[in-house]
Amino acid sequence: MIKAGIIGGAGYTAGELIRLLLNHPETEIVFINSSSNAGNRITDVHEGLYGETDLRFTDQLPLDTIDVLFFCTAHGDTKKFMESHNVPEDLKIIDLSMDYRIKSDDHDFIYGLPELNRRATCTAKHVANPGCFATCIQLGLLPLAKNLMLTGDVSVNAITGSTGAGVKPGATSHFSWRNNNISIYKAFDHQHVPEIKQSLKQLQNSFDSEIDFIPYRGDFPRGIFATLVVKTKVALEEIVRMY
Protein backbone atom coordinates (compact mmCIF):
# COMPACT_ATOMS: atom_id res chain seq x y z
CA MET A 1 0.00 0.00 0.00
CA ILE A 2 1.42 3.38 -1.07
CA LYS A 3 1.04 6.03 1.64
CA ALA A 4 0.41 9.53 0.30
CA GLY A 5 0.39 13.06 1.68
CA ILE A 6 -1.01 16.20 0.08
CA ILE A 7 0.02 19.82 0.58
CA GLY A 8 -2.45 22.51 -0.48
CA GLY A 9 -5.49 20.33 0.01
CA ALA A 10 -8.29 22.89 -0.27
CA GLY A 11 -8.10 23.76 -3.98
CA TYR A 12 -9.83 22.30 -7.02
CA THR A 13 -6.76 20.33 -8.07
CA ALA A 14 -6.49 18.73 -4.64
CA GLY A 15 -10.19 17.85 -4.64
CA GLU A 16 -9.81 15.90 -7.87
CA LEU A 17 -6.57 14.29 -6.65
CA ILE A 18 -8.21 13.20 -3.38
CA ARG A 19 -11.07 11.59 -5.32
CA LEU A 20 -8.61 9.64 -7.47
CA LEU A 21 -6.51 8.49 -4.52
CA LEU A 22 -9.54 7.45 -2.42
CA ASN A 23 -10.63 5.21 -5.29
CA HIS A 24 -7.16 3.79 -5.93
CA PRO A 25 -6.86 0.26 -4.47
CA GLU A 26 -3.11 0.60 -3.82
CA THR A 27 -3.11 4.00 -2.09
CA GLU A 28 -3.82 5.29 1.43
CA ILE A 29 -4.04 9.02 2.13
CA VAL A 30 -2.14 9.67 5.38
CA PHE A 31 -2.63 13.43 5.61
CA ILE A 32 -4.05 16.40 3.70
CA ASN A 33 -2.36 19.62 4.72
CA SER A 34 -4.16 22.97 4.67
CA SER A 35 -3.23 25.57 7.28
CA SER A 36 -6.38 27.63 6.71
CA ASN A 37 -8.67 24.59 7.11
CA ALA A 38 -6.84 22.63 9.81
CA GLY A 39 -9.31 20.55 11.85
CA ASN A 40 -12.14 20.85 9.32
CA ARG A 41 -13.51 17.82 7.52
CA ILE A 42 -12.35 17.33 3.94
CA THR A 43 -16.01 17.22 2.92
CA ASP A 44 -16.59 20.70 4.35
CA VAL A 45 -14.56 21.96 1.37
CA HIS A 46 -14.85 19.15 -1.18
CA GLU A 47 -18.56 18.41 -0.84
CA GLY A 48 -18.53 15.95 -3.72
CA LEU A 49 -16.62 13.54 -1.47
CA TYR A 50 -19.43 13.13 1.08
CA GLY A 51 -19.63 9.44 2.00
CA GLU A 52 -16.16 8.80 0.57
CA THR A 53 -13.95 9.90 3.49
CA ASP A 54 -13.94 11.03 7.12
CA LEU A 55 -10.48 12.60 6.85
CA ARG A 56 -9.80 16.07 8.24
CA PHE A 57 -7.35 18.74 7.12
CA THR A 58 -4.23 19.15 9.21
CA ASP A 59 -1.50 21.75 9.59
CA GLN A 60 1.04 19.02 10.37
CA LEU A 61 3.59 17.59 7.93
CA PRO A 62 4.55 14.05 8.99
CA LEU A 63 6.75 13.51 5.94
CA ASP A 64 8.45 10.46 7.47
CA THR A 65 5.16 8.51 7.42
CA ILE A 66 4.50 8.64 3.66
CA ASP A 67 5.95 7.28 0.41
CA VAL A 68 4.82 10.05 -1.94
CA LEU A 69 4.03 13.74 -1.43
CA PHE A 70 1.73 15.67 -3.76
CA PHE A 71 1.98 19.45 -4.06
CA CYS A 72 -1.31 21.14 -5.03
CA THR A 73 0.10 24.54 -4.22
CA ALA A 74 0.15 27.90 -5.99
CA HIS A 75 2.88 28.42 -8.55
CA GLY A 76 6.15 29.20 -6.78
CA ASP A 77 5.22 27.61 -3.45
CA THR A 78 6.59 24.13 -4.17
CA LYS A 79 10.05 25.49 -4.89
CA LYS A 80 9.95 27.59 -1.71
CA PHE A 81 8.95 24.52 0.31
CA MET A 82 11.69 22.36 -1.17
CA GLU A 83 14.29 25.00 -0.38
CA SER A 84 13.12 25.62 3.20
CA HIS A 85 12.29 22.09 4.48
CA ASN A 86 14.27 18.93 5.12
CA VAL A 87 12.53 16.54 2.75
CA PRO A 88 13.37 12.83 3.31
CA GLU A 89 15.81 11.63 0.68
CA ASP A 90 13.70 8.66 -0.43
CA LEU A 91 10.37 10.55 -0.57
CA LYS A 92 8.79 10.63 -4.02
CA ILE A 93 7.32 13.99 -5.00
CA ILE A 94 4.66 14.86 -7.58
CA ASP A 95 4.30 18.59 -8.13
CA LEU A 96 1.08 19.84 -9.73
CA SER A 97 2.33 23.44 -9.97
CA MET A 98 4.51 24.80 -12.78
CA ASP A 99 7.69 25.19 -10.69
CA TYR A 100 9.67 22.30 -12.19
CA ARG A 101 8.12 21.67 -15.61
CA ILE A 102 11.00 23.18 -17.56
CA LYS A 103 14.07 20.97 -17.66
CA SER A 104 17.04 22.46 -15.81
CA ASP A 105 20.36 21.49 -14.30
CA ASP A 106 19.01 22.92 -11.04
CA HIS A 107 16.57 20.04 -10.46
CA ASP A 108 15.89 16.39 -11.33
CA PHE A 109 12.12 16.57 -11.95
CA ILE A 110 10.78 14.53 -14.87
CA TYR A 111 8.08 16.11 -17.03
CA GLY A 112 5.25 13.71 -16.27
CA LEU A 113 3.20 13.57 -19.45
CA PRO A 114 2.73 9.77 -19.75
CA GLU A 115 2.06 9.86 -23.50
CA LEU A 116 5.57 11.33 -23.87
CA ASN A 117 7.62 10.22 -20.85
CA ARG A 118 5.82 7.17 -19.49
CA ARG A 119 8.89 5.05 -18.74
CA ALA A 120 10.88 7.90 -17.17
CA THR A 121 7.86 8.94 -15.09
CA CYS A 122 7.40 5.42 -13.72
CA THR A 123 10.95 5.32 -12.35
CA ALA A 124 11.40 9.00 -11.38
CA LYS A 125 11.72 10.18 -7.79
CA HIS A 126 10.47 13.68 -8.65
CA VAL A 127 7.70 14.32 -11.20
CA ALA A 128 6.41 17.66 -12.51
CA ASN A 129 2.78 17.33 -13.56
CA PRO A 130 2.04 18.99 -16.95
CA GLY A 131 -0.16 22.07 -17.20
CA CYS A 132 -3.80 21.83 -18.29
CA PHE A 133 -3.66 23.78 -21.57
CA ALA A 134 -0.23 22.26 -22.21
CA THR A 135 -1.58 18.71 -21.93
CA CYS A 136 -4.50 19.36 -24.27
CA ILE A 137 -2.36 21.07 -26.90
CA GLN A 138 0.48 18.54 -26.74
CA LEU A 139 -1.87 15.59 -27.23
CA GLY A 140 -2.90 17.27 -30.47
CA LEU A 141 0.64 18.03 -31.69
CA LEU A 142 2.88 15.20 -30.47
CA PRO A 143 1.90 12.72 -33.23
CA LEU A 144 2.94 15.34 -35.81
CA ALA A 145 6.21 16.03 -34.02
CA LYS A 146 6.94 12.29 -33.83
CA ASN A 147 6.63 12.17 -37.63
CA LEU A 148 8.73 15.37 -38.10
CA MET A 149 5.79 17.22 -39.63
CA LEU A 150 5.92 20.49 -37.70
CA THR A 151 7.67 22.62 -40.29
CA GLY A 152 6.01 25.97 -39.67
CA ASP A 153 4.25 28.08 -37.08
CA VAL A 154 1.37 26.51 -35.14
CA SER A 155 -1.82 28.46 -34.44
CA VAL A 156 -3.80 27.48 -31.35
CA ASN A 157 -7.16 28.75 -30.13
CA ALA A 158 -8.26 27.12 -26.86
CA ILE A 159 -11.02 27.81 -24.38
CA THR A 160 -10.95 26.78 -20.71
CA GLY A 161 -13.48 26.56 -17.89
CA SER A 162 -13.46 28.75 -14.80
CA THR A 163 -12.03 26.13 -12.43
CA GLY A 164 -8.72 26.46 -14.23
CA ALA A 165 -8.30 29.83 -12.49
CA GLY A 166 -8.30 28.11 -9.09
CA VAL A 167 -10.62 28.15 -6.10
CA LYS A 168 -9.79 31.67 -4.92
CA PRO A 169 -12.39 34.11 -6.31
CA GLY A 170 -11.16 36.64 -8.84
CA ALA A 171 -12.65 39.28 -11.11
CA THR A 172 -12.61 37.01 -14.15
CA SER A 173 -13.76 33.81 -12.43
CA HIS A 174 -17.00 34.97 -10.78
CA PHE A 175 -20.13 33.46 -12.33
CA SER A 176 -21.67 36.90 -12.80
CA TRP A 177 -18.70 37.90 -14.98
CA ARG A 178 -18.24 34.63 -16.86
CA ASN A 179 -21.92 33.99 -17.55
CA ASN A 180 -22.82 34.69 -21.20
CA ASN A 181 -19.28 35.97 -21.70
CA ILE A 182 -16.02 35.01 -23.34
CA SER A 183 -12.68 36.79 -23.26
CA ILE A 184 -9.06 36.48 -24.35
CA TYR A 185 -6.20 36.59 -21.86
CA LYS A 186 -2.40 36.25 -22.01
CA ALA A 187 -2.47 36.20 -25.81
CA PHE A 188 0.82 34.89 -27.32
CA ASP A 189 2.40 34.98 -23.85
CA HIS A 190 0.81 32.14 -21.89
CA GLN A 191 3.01 30.38 -19.31
CA HIS A 192 2.35 26.94 -20.84
CA VAL A 193 3.99 27.71 -24.20
CA PRO A 194 7.59 26.97 -23.05
CA GLU A 195 6.67 23.49 -21.78
CA ILE A 196 4.82 22.72 -25.02
CA LYS A 197 7.85 23.73 -27.08
CA GLN A 198 10.10 21.67 -24.82
CA SER A 199 8.06 18.52 -25.47
CA LEU A 200 7.81 19.07 -29.22
CA LYS A 201 11.59 19.50 -29.50
CA GLN A 202 12.03 16.28 -27.55
CA LEU A 203 10.40 14.41 -30.44
CA GLN A 204 11.35 16.76 -33.28
CA ASN A 205 14.65 18.45 -32.49
CA SER A 206 14.37 20.61 -35.62
CA PHE A 207 11.20 22.32 -34.36
CA ASP A 208 12.00 26.00 -34.04
CA SER A 209 8.75 27.66 -35.04
CA GLU A 210 6.32 29.82 -33.10
CA ILE A 211 3.24 28.62 -31.25
CA ASP A 212 0.72 31.43 -31.63
CA PHE A 213 -1.55 30.58 -28.71
CA ILE A 214 -4.74 32.50 -27.95
CA PRO A 215 -6.36 31.33 -24.67
CA TYR A 216 -10.02 32.11 -23.90
CA ARG A 217 -11.99 32.17 -20.67
CA GLY A 218 -15.14 30.14 -21.23
CA ASP A 219 -18.67 30.23 -19.88
CA PHE A 220 -18.49 26.80 -18.18
CA PRO A 221 -16.82 25.39 -15.04
CA ARG A 222 -14.39 22.77 -16.31
CA GLY A 223 -12.87 21.33 -19.44
CA ILE A 224 -10.72 22.58 -22.32
CA PHE A 225 -11.37 22.63 -26.07
CA ALA A 226 -8.45 23.39 -28.37
CA THR A 227 -8.29 24.03 -32.11
CA LEU A 228 -4.81 23.63 -33.60
CA VAL A 229 -3.91 24.71 -37.13
CA VAL A 230 -0.80 23.45 -38.95
CA LYS A 231 0.09 23.40 -42.65
CA THR A 232 1.14 20.18 -44.31
CA LYS A 233 1.00 18.51 -47.72
CA VAL A 234 0.45 15.08 -46.19
CA ALA A 235 -2.90 13.51 -47.13
CA LEU A 236 -5.64 13.55 -44.50
CA GLU A 237 -5.87 9.75 -44.53
CA GLU A 238 -2.20 9.49 -43.58
CA ILE A 239 -2.61 12.01 -40.76
CA VAL A 240 -5.59 10.08 -39.39
CA ARG A 241 -3.48 6.91 -39.45
CA MET A 242 -0.73 8.65 -37.41
CA TYR A 243 -3.20 9.64 -34.71
C-alpha positions as CSV (number, residue, x, y, z in Angstrom):
1,M,0.0,0.0,0.0
2,I,1.4,3.4,-1.1
3,K,1.0,6.0,1.6
4,A,0.4,9.5,0.3
5,G,0.4,13.1,1.7
6,I,-1.0,16.2,0.1
7,I,0.0,19.8,0.6
8,G,-2.4,22.5,-0.5
9,G,-5.5,20.3,0.0
10,A,-8.3,22.9,-0.3
11,G,-8.1,23.8,-4.0
12,Y,-9.8,22.3,-7.0
13,T,-6.8,20.3,-8.1
14,A,-6.5,18.7,-4.6
15,G,-10.2,17.9,-4.6
16,E,-9.8,15.9,-7.9
17,L,-6.6,14.3,-6.7
18,I,-8.2,13.2,-3.4
19,R,-11.1,11.6,-5.3
20,L,-8.6,9.6,-7.5
21,L,-6.5,8.5,-4.5
22,L,-9.5,7.4,-2.4
23,N,-10.6,5.2,-5.3
24,H,-7.2,3.8,-5.9
25,P,-6.9,0.3,-4.5
26,E,-3.1,0.6,-3.8
27,T,-3.1,4.0,-2.1
28,E,-3.8,5.3,1.4
29,I,-4.0,9.0,2.1
30,V,-2.1,9.7,5.4
31,F,-2.6,13.4,5.6
32,I,-4.0,16.4,3.7
33,N,-2.4,19.6,4.7
34,S,-4.2,23.0,4.7
35,S,-3.2,25.6,7.3
36,S,-6.4,27.6,6.7
37,N,-8.7,24.6,7.1
38,A,-6.8,22.6,9.8
39,G,-9.3,20.6,11.8
40,N,-12.1,20.8,9.3
41,R,-13.5,17.8,7.5
42,I,-12.3,17.3,3.9
43,T,-16.0,17.2,2.9
44,D,-16.6,20.7,4.3
45,V,-14.6,22.0,1.4
46,H,-14.9,19.1,-1.2
47,E,-18.6,18.4,-0.8
48,G,-18.5,16.0,-3.7
49,L,-16.6,13.5,-1.5
50,Y,-19.4,13.1,1.1
51,G,-19.6,9.4,2.0
52,E,-16.2,8.8,0.6
53,T,-14.0,9.9,3.5
54,D,-13.9,11.0,7.1
55,L,-10.5,12.6,6.9
56,R,-9.8,16.1,8.2
57,F,-7.4,18.7,7.1
58,T,-4.2,19.1,9.2
59,D,-1.5,21.8,9.6
60,Q,1.0,19.0,10.4
61,L,3.6,17.6,7.9
62,P,4.5,14.1,9.0
63,L,6.8,13.5,5.9
64,D,8.4,10.5,7.5
65,T,5.2,8.5,7.4
66,I,4.5,8.6,3.7
67,D,5.9,7.3,0.4
68,V,4.8,10.0,-1.9
69,L,4.0,13.7,-1.4
70,F,1.7,15.7,-3.8
71,F,2.0,19.5,-4.1
72,C,-1.3,21.1,-5.0
73,T,0.1,24.5,-4.2
74,A,0.2,27.9,-6.0
75,H,2.9,28.4,-8.6
76,G,6.2,29.2,-6.8
77,D,5.2,27.6,-3.4
78,T,6.6,24.1,-4.2
79,K,10.1,25.5,-4.9
80,K,9.9,27.6,-1.7
81,F,9.0,24.5,0.3
82,M,11.7,22.4,-1.2
83,E,14.3,25.0,-0.4
84,S,13.1,25.6,3.2
85,H,12.3,22.1,4.5
86,N,14.3,18.9,5.1
87,V,12.5,16.5,2.8
88,P,13.4,12.8,3.3
89,E,15.8,11.6,0.7
90,D,13.7,8.7,-0.4
91,L,10.4,10.5,-0.6
92,K,8.8,10.6,-4.0
93,I,7.3,14.0,-5.0
94,I,4.7,14.9,-7.6
95,D,4.3,18.6,-8.1
96,L,1.1,19.8,-9.7
97,S,2.3,23.4,-10.0
98,M,4.5,24.8,-12.8
99,D,7.7,25.2,-10.7
100,Y,9.7,22.3,-12.2
101,R,8.1,21.7,-15.6
102,I,11.0,23.2,-17.6
103,K,14.1,21.0,-17.7
104,S,17.0,22.5,-15.8
105,D,20.4,21.5,-14.3
106,D,19.0,22.9,-11.0
107,H,16.6,20.0,-10.5
108,D,15.9,16.4,-11.3
109,F,12.1,16.6,-12.0
110,I,10.8,14.5,-14.9
111,Y,8.1,16.1,-17.0
112,G,5.2,13.7,-16.3
113,L,3.2,13.6,-19.4
114,P,2.7,9.8,-19.8
115,E,2.1,9.9,-23.5
116,L,5.6,11.3,-23.9
117,N,7.6,10.2,-20.9
118,R,5.8,7.2,-19.5
119,R,8.9,5.1,-18.7
120,A,10.9,7.9,-17.2
121,T,7.9,8.9,-15.1
122,C,7.4,5.4,-13.7
123,T,10.9,5.3,-12.3
124,A,11.4,9.0,-11.4
125,K,11.7,10.2,-7.8
126,H,10.5,13.7,-8.7
127,V,7.7,14.3,-11.2
128,A,6.4,17.7,-12.5
129,N,2.8,17.3,-13.6
130,P,2.0,19.0,-16.9
131,G,-0.2,22.1,-17.2
132,C,-3.8,21.8,-18.3
133,F,-3.7,23.8,-21.6
134,A,-0.2,22.3,-22.2
135,T,-1.6,18.7,-21.9
136,C,-4.5,19.4,-24.3
137,I,-2.4,21.1,-26.9
138,Q,0.5,18.5,-26.7
139,L,-1.9,15.6,-27.2
140,G,-2.9,17.3,-30.5
141,L,0.6,18.0,-31.7
142,L,2.9,15.2,-30.5
143,P,1.9,12.7,-33.2
144,L,2.9,15.3,-35.8
145,A,6.2,16.0,-34.0
146,K,6.9,12.3,-33.8
147,N,6.6,12.2,-37.6
148,L,8.7,15.4,-38.1
149,M,5.8,17.2,-39.6
150,L,5.9,20.5,-37.7
151,T,7.7,22.6,-40.3
152,G,6.0,26.0,-39.7
153,D,4.2,28.1,-37.1
154,V,1.4,26.5,-35.1
155,S,-1.8,28.5,-34.4
156,V,-3.8,27.5,-31.3
157,N,-7.2,28.8,-30.1
158,A,-8.3,27.1,-26.9
159,I,-11.0,27.8,-24.4
160,T,-11.0,26.8,-20.7
161,G,-13.5,26.6,-17.9
162,S,-13.5,28.8,-14.8
163,T,-12.0,26.1,-12.4
164,G,-8.7,26.5,-14.2
165,A,-8.3,29.8,-12.5
166,G,-8.3,28.1,-9.1
167,V,-10.6,28.2,-6.1
168,K,-9.8,31.7,-4.9
169,P,-12.4,34.1,-6.3
170,G,-11.2,36.6,-8.8
171,A,-12.6,39.3,-11.1
172,T,-12.6,37.0,-14.2
173,S,-13.8,33.8,-12.4
174,H,-17.0,35.0,-10.8
175,F,-20.1,33.5,-12.3
176,S,-21.7,36.9,-12.8
177,W,-18.7,37.9,-15.0
178,R,-18.2,34.6,-16.9
179,N,-21.9,34.0,-17.6
180,N,-22.8,34.7,-21.2
181,N,-19.3,36.0,-21.7
182,I,-16.0,35.0,-23.3
183,S,-12.7,36.8,-23.3
184,I,-9.1,36.5,-24.4
185,Y,-6.2,36.6,-21.9
186,K,-2.4,36.2,-22.0
187,A,-2.5,36.2,-25.8
188,F,0.8,34.9,-27.3
189,D,2.4,35.0,-23.9
190,H,0.8,32.1,-21.9
191,Q,3.0,30.4,-19.3
192,H,2.4,26.9,-20.8
193,V,4.0,27.7,-24.2
194,P,7.6,27.0,-23.1
195,E,6.7,23.5,-21.8
196,I,4.8,22.7,-25.0
197,K,7.8,23.7,-27.1
198,Q,10.1,21.7,-24.8
199,S,8.1,18.5,-25.5
200,L,7.8,19.1,-29.2
201,K,11.6,19.5,-29.5
202,Q,12.0,16.3,-27.5
203,L,10.4,14.4,-30.4
204,Q,11.4,16.8,-33.3
205,N,14.6,18.5,-32.5
206,S,14.4,20.6,-35.6
207,F,11.2,22.3,-34.4
208,D,12.0,26.0,-34.0
209,S,8.7,27.7,-35.0
210,E,6.3,29.8,-33.1
211,I,3.2,28.6,-31.2
212,D,0.7,31.4,-31.6
213,F,-1.5,30.6,-28.7
214,I,-4.7,32.5,-28.0
215,P,-6.4,31.3,-24.7
216,Y,-10.0,32.1,-23.9
217,R,-12.0,32.2,-20.7
218,G,-15.1,30.1,-21.2
219,D,-18.7,30.2,-19.9
220,F,-18.5,26.8,-18.2
221,P,-16.8,25.4,-15.0
222,R,-14.4,22.8,-16.3
223,G,-12.9,21.3,-19.4
224,I,-10.7,22.6,-22.3
225,F,-11.4,22.6,-26.1
226,A,-8.4,23.4,-28.4
227,T,-8.3,24.0,-32.1
228,L,-4.8,23.6,-33.6
229,V,-3.9,24.7,-37.1
230,V,-0.8,23.5,-39.0
231,K,0.1,23.4,-42.6
232,T,1.1,20.2,-44.3
233,K,1.0,18.5,-47.7
234,V,0.5,15.1,-46.2
235,A,-2.9,13.5,-47.1
236,L,-5.6,13.5,-44.5
237,E,-5.9,9.8,-44.5
238,E,-2.2,9.5,-43.6
239,I,-2.6,12.0,-40.8
240,V,-5.6,10.1,-39.4
241,R,-3.5,6.9,-39.4
242,M,-0.7,8.7,-37.4
243,Y,-3.2,9.6,-34.7
